[in-house]
Amino acid sequence: MSGKRSSSAGEKRKDKGAAPKRRAKRETPTAAAVIIGNELLSGKIADQNLVVLARVLRRLGVQFKKAVTIPDELDVIVREVRAAAKAHTWVFTSGGIGPTHDDLTIEGVAKAFGVKVKTSEELEAKIRAAYGDRLKDGHLLMARVPKGARLVTSETIPWPAIVMKNVWILPGVPEVFTIKMGLLEQIIVPETPFESLSVFSTLDEGNLKPFLDRVVDRYPDVDVGSYPRWTDPVVRTKLTFDGRDREACEAAARAFVESLPADAIVADAPG
């Protein structure tokens, strides 16, 4: 788009006395994660799924707004899922979908939406085929879904993810969780991805604050991050400039660099 206006169009608008219409700015879709498991809160297992989800969402242009880690307690799951589903475009749960006593996510999501739990014939058939003669009643518990949920698959990922309205019910096992990430684009329409630019400085955060404040004020649509380094012999602070508008990120980073003394910037620092 050239940005030029024809004189005739401008005259018509003046004659009518109406201001030119502006295209409404499309809201950035948002996401929240509900990470479920006593083993995470006790420190028995370290969560690995959050960072994987965050990176995929950035690539899809979805703003990750919130993450909570909660115990295997039904009322807590219901409360957190219900609140997150109302407040965000997408919600992702992780954990609690196996066959044991503490796997309560399916029931919790169902209660959050006021529906019952049912057995998916499609999932049951897949489970029976997968286990064959080794099948036990406990295995079939993994065919339960909230009533009204859909199963999302692809040619390369035939084992489905369960999606209830805007809530993705995902496994807690990191290897399987990561595989399921390949299904997100089946439903989530990709937006403009987030860009991230880095600048490395020999100055610490205390010295950088006034320079950062000016850039933050000047570029409100750019998310500016500051991360101190304590053991690097050269770099004292890593600065990041994030947003969906690459030109704005570049302008903010350039303005910041130009405001500093030349010897305060490290040109070829590792990320």
C-alpha positions as CSV (number, residue, x, y, z in Angstrom):
1,M,0.0,0.0,0.0
2,S,1.5,3.3,-1.1
3,G,-0.2,5.4,1.5
4,K,-1.2,8.1,-1.1
5,R,-4.8,9.4,-1.1
6,S,-6.6,10.6,-4.3
7,S,-7.8,14.1,-4.2
8,S,-11.3,13.1,-5.3
9,A,-11.7,10.7,-2.4
10,G,-10.5,13.3,0.0
11,E,-12.9,15.9,-1.4
12,K,-15.8,13.5,-1.0
13,R,-15.0,12.9,2.6
14,K,-14.8,16.7,3.2
15,D,-18.2,17.2,1.5
16,K,-19.8,14.6,3.8
17,G,-18.0,16.0,6.8
18,A,-17.1,12.5,8.0
19,A,-13.7,11.4,9.2
20,P,-12.0,8.6,7.2
21,K,-12.6,5.2,8.6
22,R,-9.7,3.4,10.2
23,R,-9.3,-0.3,10.1
24,A,-9.9,-1.7,13.5
25,K,-6.7,-3.1,15.1
26,R,-7.0,-6.8,15.4
27,E,-6.6,-8.0,19.0
28,T,-3.7,-10.4,19.6
29,P,-5.0,-13.8,20.7
30,T,-3.9,-14.8,24.2
31,A,-3.2,-18.0,26.0
32,A,-2.9,-19.4,29.5
33,A,-1.5,-22.7,30.8
34,V,-2.7,-24.8,33.7
35,I,0.1,-27.2,34.7
36,I,-1.3,-30.0,36.9
37,G,0.5,-32.4,39.1
38,N,1.5,-32.9,42.8
39,E,4.9,-34.2,41.5
40,L,5.7,-30.8,40.1
41,L,4.8,-28.9,43.4
42,S,6.8,-31.4,45.5
43,G,9.9,-31.1,43.3
44,K,9.9,-34.8,42.3
45,I,9.8,-33.8,38.6
46,A,10.8,-30.6,36.9
47,D,8.3,-29.2,34.4
48,Q,9.6,-29.2,30.8
49,N,6.5,-28.4,28.9
50,L,6.0,-24.7,29.7
51,V,9.0,-23.5,27.7
52,V,8.0,-25.7,24.7
53,L,4.5,-24.3,24.7
54,A,5.8,-20.7,25.1
55,R,8.1,-21.0,22.0
56,V,5.3,-22.5,19.9
57,L,2.8,-19.8,20.8
58,R,5.3,-17.1,20.0
59,R,5.8,-18.6,16.5
60,L,2.0,-18.7,16.1
61,G,1.6,-15.0,17.2
62,V,-0.3,-15.9,20.4
63,Q,0.5,-13.9,23.5
64,F,1.2,-16.2,26.4
65,K,-0.3,-14.2,29.4
66,K,-0.4,-16.6,32.3
67,A,0.7,-20.0,33.7
68,V,-0.3,-21.7,37.0
69,T,0.9,-24.9,38.5
70,I,-1.7,-26.6,40.6
71,P,-2.1,-29.9,42.6
72,D,-4.2,-32.9,41.6
73,E,-7.3,-31.6,43.3
74,L,-10.6,-31.6,41.4
75,D,-12.0,-28.3,42.7
76,V,-8.7,-26.5,42.0
77,I,-8.6,-27.8,38.5
78,V,-12.2,-26.8,37.9
79,R,-11.7,-23.3,39.3
80,E,-8.5,-22.6,37.4
81,V,-9.6,-24.0,34.0
82,R,-13.0,-22.1,34.2
83,A,-11.3,-18.8,35.0
84,A,-8.6,-19.2,32.3
85,A,-11.1,-20.2,29.6
86,K,-13.1,-17.1,30.3
87,A,-10.2,-14.8,30.2
88,H,-8.1,-16.1,27.3
89,T,-8.4,-17.1,23.7
90,W,-6.8,-20.5,24.3
91,V,-6.0,-22.5,27.4
92,F,-3.6,-25.5,27.6
93,T,-3.6,-28.0,30.4
94,S,-0.7,-30.4,31.0
95,G,-0.9,-33.6,33.0
96,G,-3.5,-35.7,34.7
97,I,-5.1,-37.5,31.8
98,G,-3.9,-41.1,32.6
99,P,-5.8,-43.9,34.2
100,T,-4.7,-43.6,37.9
101,H,-6.5,-42.1,40.9
102,D,-4.8,-38.7,40.6
103,D,-5.6,-38.2,36.9
104,L,-8.4,-35.7,37.3
105,T,-8.0,-33.3,34.4
106,I,-10.7,-34.8,32.1
107,E,-13.3,-34.6,34.9
108,G,-12.1,-31.2,36.0
109,V,-12.4,-29.7,32.5
110,A,-15.8,-31.3,32.0
111,K,-17.0,-29.8,35.3
112,A,-15.5,-26.4,34.4
113,F,-17.9,-26.4,31.3
114,G,-20.8,-28.0,33.1
115,V,-20.8,-31.2,31.0
116,K,-20.4,-34.9,31.8
117,V,-17.6,-37.2,31.0
118,K,-18.2,-39.8,28.2
119,T,-16.2,-42.5,26.5
120,S,-14.9,-41.6,23.0
121,E,-15.5,-44.5,20.7
122,E,-12.7,-43.3,18.4
123,L,-10.2,-43.2,21.3
124,E,-11.4,-46.5,22.7
125,A,-10.9,-48.1,19.3
126,K,-7.3,-46.7,19.1
127,I,-6.5,-47.9,22.6
128,R,-7.8,-51.4,21.9
129,A,-5.8,-51.6,18.7
130,A,-2.7,-50.3,20.4
131,Y,-2.8,-52.6,23.4
132,G,-4.3,-55.7,21.9
133,D,-4.1,-58.7,24.2
134,R,-2.4,-56.6,26.9
135,L,-5.5,-54.4,27.3
136,K,-6.8,-53.8,30.8
137,D,-9.8,-51.9,32.1
138,G,-7.5,-49.2,33.3
139,H,-6.3,-48.5,29.8
140,L,-9.8,-47.8,28.6
141,L,-10.1,-45.0,31.2
142,M,-7.9,-43.0,28.8
143,A,-10.7,-43.0,26.3
144,R,-12.7,-40.6,28.5
145,V,-13.4,-37.1,27.2
146,P,-15.6,-34.2,28.2
147,K,-18.9,-34.4,26.4
148,G,-18.7,-32.1,23.3
149,A,-14.9,-32.3,23.1
150,R,-13.3,-32.8,19.7
151,L,-10.3,-34.9,18.8
152,V,-7.6,-33.2,16.8
153,T,-5.2,-35.3,14.6
154,S,-3.0,-34.9,11.6
155,E,-1.5,-37.3,9.0
156,T,1.8,-37.3,10.9
157,I,0.2,-37.2,14.4
158,P,-2.6,-39.8,14.3
159,W,-3.0,-40.1,18.1
160,P,-5.4,-37.2,18.9
161,A,-5.3,-34.3,21.3
162,I,-8.5,-33.6,23.2
163,V,-9.9,-30.0,22.7
164,M,-12.9,-28.9,24.8
165,K,-14.1,-25.5,23.3
166,N,-11.0,-23.3,23.8
167,V,-9.1,-25.7,26.2
168,W,-6.5,-28.1,24.9
169,I,-6.2,-31.1,27.3
170,L,-2.6,-32.3,26.8
171,P,-0.4,-35.0,28.5
172,G,2.2,-34.2,31.0
173,V,4.9,-36.5,29.6
174,P,7.3,-34.1,27.9
175,E,8.0,-36.2,24.9
176,V,4.3,-36.7,24.1
177,F,3.5,-33.1,25.0
178,T,6.1,-31.9,22.5
179,I,4.6,-34.1,19.8
180,K,1.2,-32.7,20.4
181,M,2.5,-29.2,19.6
182,G,2.4,-30.2,16.0
183,L,-1.4,-30.2,16.1
184,L,-1.9,-26.6,17.2
185,E,-2.1,-25.2,13.7
186,Q,-5.0,-27.6,12.9
187,I,-7.2,-25.2,14.9
188,I,-5.2,-22.1,15.8
189,V,-4.8,-19.8,12.8
190,P,-1.3,-18.5,12.8
191,E,-0.9,-14.7,13.4
192,T,2.1,-12.5,12.8
193,P,4.8,-14.2,14.8
194,F,6.6,-12.4,17.6
195,E,10.1,-11.0,16.8
196,S,12.9,-10.8,19.3
197,L,16.1,-8.7,18.9
198,S,19.0,-8.8,21.4
199,V,21.6,-6.2,22.4
200,F,24.5,-6.9,24.8
201,S,26.0,-4.2,27.0
202,T,29.1,-3.9,29.2
203,L,27.0,-1.7,31.6
204,D,24.9,-3.0,34.5
205,E,21.2,-2.4,34.9
206,G,21.6,0.5,37.2
207,N,23.6,2.4,34.6
208,L,21.2,1.4,31.8
209,K,18.0,2.4,33.5
210,P,17.7,6.0,32.2
211,F,18.4,4.9,28.6
212,L,15.9,2.0,28.9
213,D,13.2,4.3,30.3
214,R,13.5,6.6,27.3
215,V,13.1,3.7,24.8
216,V,10.2,2.2,26.7
217,D,8.4,5.6,26.7
218,R,9.1,6.1,23.0
219,Y,8.2,2.6,21.8
220,P,5.2,1.5,23.9
221,D,4.4,-1.4,21.5
222,V,7.8,-3.0,22.0
223,D,8.4,-5.3,25.0
224,V,11.8,-4.4,26.4
225,G,13.5,-6.9,28.6
226,S,16.7,-6.5,30.7
227,Y,18.6,-9.6,32.0
228,P,21.8,-9.2,34.1
229,R,24.7,-11.6,33.8
230,W,26.8,-12.1,36.8
231,T,29.6,-14.5,35.6
232,D,30.2,-13.2,32.0
233,P,33.6,-11.5,31.9
234,V,32.4,-8.9,29.3
235,V,28.7,-8.8,29.0
236,R,26.9,-7.3,32.1
237,T,23.4,-7.1,30.7
238,K,21.4,-8.6,27.8
239,L,18.6,-6.5,26.5
240,T,15.8,-7.8,24.3
241,F,13.3,-6.0,22.1
242,D,10.2,-8.0,21.3
243,G,7.0,-7.5,19.4
244,R,5.0,-8.4,16.3
245,D,6.2,-5.4,14.4
246,R,9.8,-6.1,13.4
247,E,10.4,-2.5,12.2
248,A,9.3,-1.2,15.6
249,C,11.6,-3.6,17.4
250,E,14.5,-2.6,15.1
251,A,13.9,1.1,15.7
252,A,13.7,0.6,19.5
253,A,16.9,-1.4,19.6
254,R,18.7,1.1,17.3
255,A,17.5,4.0,19.4
256,F,18.8,2.3,22.5
257,V,22.2,1.5,21.0
258,E,22.6,5.0,19.6
259,S,22.0,6.5,23.1
260,L,24.9,4.6,24.7
261,P,28.6,5.1,24.4
262,A,30.2,3.0,21.7
263,D,32.2,1.0,24.2
264,A,29.1,0.0,26.1
265,I,27.9,-2.3,23.3
266,V,29.3,-5.8,22.7
267,A,29.1,-6.5,19.0
268,D,29.5,-10.3,18.8
269,A,28.2,-11.6,22.1
270,P,26.7,-15.1,22.3
271,G,23.0,-15.3,23.0
